[in-house]
Amino acid sequence: NASLSYLASIEAVIKGELSRVSIGPKRSFTLSSTQGKLNIDINSALDYPLAGVTLRLENPALTFPGGGSRVVTIEPRENRFTFDVDTNRKGSFLVDIVLEAGGIVIDSTSTTVNTSIINTLAVILLAAVAGLVVLSALSRRLLLRLYGDRHSHRKASG
């Protein structure tokens, strides 16, 4: 029993230390198109680096060109890791973020990734403005032909 008690105390110390490492506050990301970058912040209150930690991002609708999982070293204080992300469709996606070491989950959270409709909206608005400019120019020419001819006939006959 003494050895089990000793192992339990070691486990408690390890879990206590690991509880001082956390994924940054939950926030959402908006991609300006169907690809972009996700910045994942990890905060550590430890006085030493934690090496061999796996940071994993998961969502079946998203692809991570550089890989959705990487082994990192967590330095004391703030750490930022950047992942490239691609999607084949627009929408909102929930991404699970897991930080683990040796099969022990240190922290996990989820964040929302949204694709922006601004690009699509900008194209539609630009096409509408271009259409109005063309329509305005055509109607102006038509009006000039109709009324311009009348004015030139009056001057010639008067």
Buried (B, 14 or more C-beta within 10 A) or exposed (E): EEEEEEEEEEEEEEEEBBEBBBBBEEEEBEBEEBBBEBEBEBBBEBEEEBEEBBBBBBBEEBBBEEEBEBEBEBBBEEBEBEBEBEBEEBEEBEBEBBBBBEEEEBBEBBBEBEBBEEBEEEEEEEEEEEEEEEEEEEEEEEEEEEEEEEEEEEEEEE
